[in-house]
Amino acid sequence: MSKVTVIGAGNVGATCANVLVFNKIADTVVMLDVKQGVAEGKAIDMLQTAQTLGFETNLIGVTNDYAATADSDVIVVTSGIPRKPGMTREELIGTNANIVKSVVSQCLAYSPDAVFVIISNPMDTMTYLTLKATGLPKNKVIGMGGALDSSRFKYYLSQALKANPAEVEGLVIGGHGDTTMIPLKRLATYNGTPVSGLLDTAALDKVVADTMVGGATLTGLLGTSAWYAPGAAGAYVVASIVNNYRRLIPSCVYLEGEYGQSDICIGVPAIIGRNGVEAIVDVKLNDEEKALFEKSADAVRKTNEVLKEIGAL
Ligand SMILES: NC(=O)c1ccc[n+]([C@@H]2O[C@H](COP(=O)([O-])OP(=O)(O)OC[C@H]3O[C@@H](n4cnc5c(N)ncnc54)[C@H](O)[C@@H]3O)[C@@H](O)[C@H]2O)c1
């Protein structure tokens, strides 16, 4: 029996919960929000699709009732403010650090063995904050950003190739920021064929550039940050944990020397299973990719330093 809690029943949290129940990924899903009645209302709305869509998952919505989250296997943290057009993810840090720190400690009191999946932005820094503030073992704290950024990379690749998206593969590593993420164009494939042989340099560089501002593009269109792909990407990570699928997912994890970095949470390919981060996969980067990764880590570290300045760590 698996139980998953989603903190924050806003756009991303509710979408994630909806994918979890619709795809029967967990036996019980709890949505918790600070806004009175919102999680309850969304849970009832989703449950009223159970017969038409054909699922029997136990779904509960609660307002700040952490006792209802007790003994969760996985806790997904989406609470906080999203960015508005023109904002960077990093600008959310002041508000979201306090929210993330407070909800994580309340969850831990009821689910000491849970694996945490952090989605709130700036995600790399919120993942680092969760790890440092709780003292949890590093395998138990995973930031979700690479799964989403990679799905955006695959989308833009499939558009450029006019290909079936299901046959396109690509990884995005590094920080989850417009200027810090690194779509690994050298390793992207279309049904096993390197895309570098199928798209010219200009087309491939455009795919990379579009991927990097993929979130900002949607924020500009929607007036707030996107939720369908982020919610689904969160559920994809959760499924790998509760079902021990051991998917290779670029995820924000704590590094201790891997990829030449230490004391940082940043996106690298990781095997995600029942214990959370089961292993970090060492993809051999070339010199150009290594330099980009180092630059990305420097930027993430700079945002992490703000945690001390605002007294969150
Ligand atoms: N990591 C990613 O890939 C990714 C992708 C998209 C969005 N995000 C981030 O996810 C977060 C949520 O985005 P959204 O679009 O769902 O925002 P939203 O405003 O729709 O939802 C956030 C919810 O959090 C709730 N909340 C706030 N403080 C809370 C608290 N203390 N306890 C419980 N709930 C609380 C709010 O009431 C709201 O319902 C943002 O920080 C956004 O930037 C991350």
The ligand as a Tripos MOL2 file, in Angstrom:
@<TRIPOS>MOLECULE
LIG
   44    48     1     0     0
SMALL
NO_CHARGES

@<TRIPOS>ATOM
      1 N1         10.3200   22.5240  -10.4130 N.am      1 LIG1
      2 C1          9.5830   22.7250  -11.4870 C.2       1 LIG1
      3 O1          9.8530   22.1540  -12.5360 O.2       1 LIG1
      4 C2          8.4090   23.6680  -11.4220 C.ar      1 LIG1
      5 C3          7.5310   23.8090  -12.5060 C.ar      1 LIG1
      6 C4          6.4260   24.6500  -12.3830 C.ar      1 LIG1
      7 C5          6.2190   25.3640  -11.1990 C.ar      1 LIG1
      8 N2          7.1240   25.2280  -10.1730 N.ar      1 LIG1
      9 C6          6.9580   25.9290   -8.9110 C.3       1 LIG1
     10 O2          5.9690   25.2340   -8.1410 O.3       1 LIG1
     11 C7          5.3860   26.1450   -7.2090 C.3       1 LIG1
     12 C8          3.8670   26.0430   -7.3160 C.3       1 LIG1
     13 O3          3.4370   26.5600   -8.5660 O.3       1 LIG1
     14 P1          1.8710   26.6370   -8.9100 P.3       1 LIG1
     15 O4          1.7790   27.1140  -10.2880 O.co2     1 LIG1
     16 O5          1.1860   25.3830   -8.4690 O.co2     1 LIG1
     17 O6          1.4320   27.8100   -7.9020 O.3       1 LIG1
     18 P2         -0.0550   28.0450   -7.3020 P.3       1 LIG1
     19 O7         -0.0620   29.4230   -6.7530 O.co2     1 LIG1
     20 O8         -1.0760   27.6490   -8.2940 O.co2     1 LIG1
     21 O9         -0.1130   26.9920   -6.1090 O.3       1 LIG1
     22 C9          0.6500   27.0830   -4.9610 C.3       1 LIG1
     23 C10        -0.2040   26.6060   -3.8020 C.3       1 LIG1
     24 O10         0.6150   26.5590   -2.6260 O.3       1 LIG1
     25 C11        -0.2510   26.8900   -1.5560 C.3       1 LIG1
     26 N3          0.5160   27.2740   -0.3680 N.ar      1 LIG1
     27 C12         1.1750   28.4300   -0.1400 C.ar      1 LIG1
     28 N4          1.7410   28.3910    1.0870 N.ar      1 LIG1
     29 C13         1.4280   27.1900    1.6190 C.ar      1 LIG1
     30 C14         1.7140   26.5670    2.8470 C.ar      1 LIG1
     31 N5          2.4410   27.1750    3.7970 N.pl3     1 LIG1
     32 N6          1.2190   25.3250    3.0720 N.ar      1 LIG1
     33 C15         0.4790   24.6910    2.1310 C.ar      1 LIG1
     34 N7          0.1690   25.2430    0.9420 N.ar      1 LIG1
     35 C16         0.6380   26.4730    0.6910 C.ar      1 LIG1
     36 C17        -1.1000   28.0330   -2.0970 C.3       1 LIG1
     37 O11        -2.2570   28.2280   -1.3200 O.3       1 LIG1
     38 C18        -1.3870   27.5360   -3.5080 C.3       1 LIG1
     39 O12        -2.6130   26.8220   -3.5790 O.3       1 LIG1
     40 C19         5.9570   27.5260   -7.5540 C.3       1 LIG1
     41 O13         7.0200   27.8310   -6.7000 O.3       1 LIG1
     42 C20         6.4440   27.3390   -8.9870 C.3       1 LIG1
     43 O14         7.4560   28.2550   -9.3210 O.3       1 LIG1
     44 C21         8.1980   24.4020  -10.2780 C.ar      1 LIG1
@<TRIPOS>BOND
     1     1     2 1
     2     2     3 2
     3     2     4 1
     4     4     5 ar
     5     4    44 ar
     6     5     6 ar
     7     6     7 ar
     8     7     8 ar
     9     8     9 1
    10     8    44 ar
    11     9    10 1
    12     9    42 1
    13    10    11 1
    14    11    12 1
    15    11    40 1
    16    12    13 1
    17    13    14 1
    18    14    15 2
    19    14    16 1
    20    14    17 1
    21    17    18 1
    22    18    19 2
    23    18    20 1
    24    18    21 1
    25    21    22 1
    26    22    23 1
    27    23    24 1
    28    23    38 1
    29    24    25 1
    30    25    26 1
    31    25    36 1
    32    26    27 ar
    33    26    35 ar
    34    27    28 ar
    35    28    29 ar
    36    29    30 ar
    37    29    35 ar
    38    30    31 1
    39    30    32 ar
    40    32    33 ar
    41    33    34 ar
    42    34    35 ar
    43    36    37 1
    44    36    38 1
    45    38    39 1
    46    40    41 1
    47    40    42 1
    48    42    43 1
@<TRIPOS>SUBSTRUCTURE
     1 LIG1         1 GROUP 0 **** ****
